[in-house]
Amino acid sequence: MKQSDPAERSLPLIIQGGMGAGVSGWKLARAVAKCGHLGVVSGTALNTILVRRLQSGDADGRMRHALAHYPRPAAAQKILKCYFIPGGKEPWQRYRLAPVYSPVSPPNLVELTVAASFVEIFLAKEGHPGLVGLNLLEKIQLPTLASLFGAMLANVDYVLMGAGIPRTIPGILDQLAAWGKVELKLDVEGATAGKAHTINFDPAEFSTEPRTSLRRPAFLAIVSSATLAMTLARKSNGRVDGFVVEGLSAGGHNAPPRGGMQLSERGEPIYGPRDAPNLETIRNLGLPFWLAGSFSTPNKLREAVAAGATGVQIGTAFAFCEESGLRDDLKQEVIRKSRLGIIEILTDPRASPTGLPFKVVDLAGTVSDAAVYQHRVRGCDLGYLRQAYEKPDGSVGYRCAAESEAAYVSKGGNAADTTGRKCLCNGLLATIGLGQATGANHSEPAIVTAGEDVAFIERFFPPGQNSYRAVDVLCSMMDLSREAFASSPMPQMAV
């Protein structure tokens, strides 16, 4: 049977945000997709997440189950032999690291990345006909091609990408669907004029027996301005299927203010009218769009649709539900502070090594705690947010503003750029319970991000309960009870 093009399908009213590394994991995406909306898997650090789950013993067997369906069985067995530890490693033992990416990554790392992306999408899609997407950051370039291919092997429905200008991704999806070679330009600081640094991927090197039929997923660009939406709609090298228009109250990375960075008394970026996206211009592009950032109420959903949007993207409300990958102790502490009205979030202009503002929840024992931040030994052993730079000999090097000042400066970086930077790679993995061991009773500290809607998550709790599920968020958005919601295969609301 011919598989339908995602662009020809009915469009989702609600998109679940792709949050953190593993917060939007397969369990959350599957729960949302089964309810008739778009469930989204975060593609960040999936190779590390897979190998750490395997080293932790894969207690529920889901990683091994998905790998058993990976269309390259010999490769799946090699991954298991290399990383799986029956019963799991001891808490004090360090996780074995996967190799670090480079423009020419070793074949075993590329295969691992393909397999990890396949595993997460396969599990999110298993057992239901709902839609599942993969969320990637344009700034994390080195794993992108392998991640896209692995997700397409698992029949992903949508690809969403923000934190940059992903003009070439639509064309790359077209080429991968035809099993064609693809190339992605690598952003390199100080690159010699006229010299291009690229990442290359050939699907033929990872062919399956028989060759899997690949479907081109729909592509949604995550934007914060009409200018960027116009650029992508008109100048991308392939079809852009729509936009997620993200406002400033959304969690994670935010766009910097237009016209230069100015800070408030709290040290947060000051935004003005120029930073609000022009929805009329976006609407006139004629493509579907979803609004994101504090849209997790029925009235805000209605407002979005009235403004011409297809629907909304919701992140924070799902981040603290039972199915999210967030560590339970962190989840419960955020819920406690939210219910007491004492939750605090800082849009920190210095936290992320990328230079983009990043929303951080103030929680004791995490990197937001000044004492914890100062005690942590700085280093860069995962490298997802490193910046590529050209060395004097023309080769590519890497530096991260969150590594030690001495290491950063030795690579030509400015010491001032390291002030206040936090290791999001290790912090976000710790947030989902996969933090690296740093001693007998210690591991990397977590960092929790959330949007401003975190102050109002109590509205999703069923009466008398101390937790809520993804379906409760959707019931709230639809103004429906669980019973009414469950009685319809595609529940909608009057908008």
Secondary structure, DSSP 8 states (H G I E B T S, - for coil): -----GGGS---SEEE---TTTTT-HHHHHHHHHTTSBEEEE-TTHHHHHHHHHHTT-TT-HHHHHHTTSS-HHHHHHHHHHH--TT---TTS---------TT--HHHHHHHHHHHHHHHHHHHTTS---EEEEEETT--TTHHHHHHHHHHTT--EEEEESS--TTHHHHHHHHHTT--EEEE--EET--TT---EEEE-GGGG--SS-------EEEEEESSHHHHHHHHHHSSS---EEEEE-TTSSSB----TTS--B-TTS-B---GGGS--HHHHHTTTS-EEEESS--SHHHHHHHHHTT-SEEEE-HHHHTSTTS-S-HHHHHHHHHHHHHT---EEEESSSSTTSS-EEEE--TTSTTSHHHHHHS----SS-TT-EEEE-TTS-EEEE-TTS-HHHHHHTT--GGGGTT---HHHHHHHHTT---EEETTEE--------GGGGGGGGGS-TT-S---HHHHHHHHHT--HHHHHT-SS-----
